[in-house]
Amino acid sequence: MHEQLYAFNNTPIGTLRIGCSSTMAQNVLAEMTAEMLQE
């Protein structure tokens, strides 16, 4: 899980904006946060 967070945090913001909408990015962050809280 930490490796995924590390890779995500190092993803260029420009790529995120082009690759997906801001809403989708928020959903991904919400899912990752939920997974961390469950552990």
C-alpha positions in Angstrom: 0.0 0.0 0.0 2.8 2.4 0.9 4.5 1.7 -2.5 1.3 2.6 -4.3 1.0 5.9 -2.3 4.7 6.6 -3.1 4.1 6.0 -6.9 0.9 8.1 -6.8 2.5 11.0 -5.0 5.3 11.0 -7.7 2.9 11.2 -10.6 3.1 14.5 -12.4 0.1 16.7 -11.8 -0.2 17.4 -15.5 -0.5 13.6 -16.2 -3.3 13.4 -13.6 -5.2 16.2 -15.2 -4.9 14.7 -18.7 -5.5 11.1 -17.6 -8.6 11.7 -15.5 -11.1 14.3 -14.3 -10.6 16.0 -10.9 -13.7 14.1 -9.7 -12.1 10.8 -10.6 -8.9 11.8 -8.8 -10.9 12.7 -5.7 -12.6 9.3 -5.8 -9.2 7.5 -6.0 -7.9 9.5 -3.0 -11.1 8.7 -1.1 -10.7 5.0 -1.8 -7.0 5.0 -0.8 -7.9 6.8 2.4 -10.6 4.3 3.2 -8.2 1.4 2.6 -5.6 2.9 5.0 -8.3 3.5 7.7 -9.4 -0.2 7.4 -5.9 -1.5 8.0 
